[in-house]
Amino acid sequence: MTALYPGDIVLLCTDGLWGHLSDEQLVHELSCARSAQETADELVQLALDAGSDDNITLQVLRLDSR
């Protein structure tokens, strides 16, 4: 188990996403100031643009400071 704190971001995804994007691309997109939905949409588009022909399933969770 890992403790989560305000400001943390969690990405759960299938290989249709991570198999086509580099760690650097994932970190960059997750660190942009956007909503979780906008980030998810952008990650799907980037994977499709990179040639993913597999199903792409993902969940982005941003823990806010409230």
N, C-alpha and C positions, 0 to 999 in steps of 0.2 A: 504494500500500500504506500501511496505517496500523498502527503498532505497538500492541499490546494489552498492558495491564498488570493486575496484580491489582486487583480492585475494578471493572474495566470490565464493562459489560453490552452485549451485542450482540443486536439484534432483527432478524431476517430475516422478512419477511412479504409477503403478497400484498395487492392492493388491496381485497380483501374485509375486511381489517382496517383498514389506514391510510386507506382512503377514507371511513371512518365515524367515526374517532376523531380528536380534535384532537392536535396536538403536545403540548399541556399535559397531556392525559389520558394519553398514552403515557408521558411523562416521569414523571408521578405514579405510575402503576402499576409502571413499571420500577424506581422508587426505593424502593418498599415492601419491607420486610424479610420476604420470602417466598421459597420455593423457586422455581426456574425453572419447574417444572411448574405450581405454583399461580398464578404470574404469567401463564403462557400460558393457563390455564383462565379466569382472570378477564378477560383481554383478549378472548378469544373471546366470553364472555358479554356483555361490554360492547358489542362490535360487533353481536351479534345483537339486543341491547336497543335499539341505535341504528338498527335497521332493515336491517342488511346482509342481502341476499338472494343474495350472491355466495359462492363458496367461500372459506373462511378457512383459510389455511395459514400457520403461523408457527413459528419456532424462537427460543427465548430461551436465550442463553448467558451465564452468570455466571462470571467468572473469579475464583476464590477466591485467597487469599493463600498457599496451601500451596506 
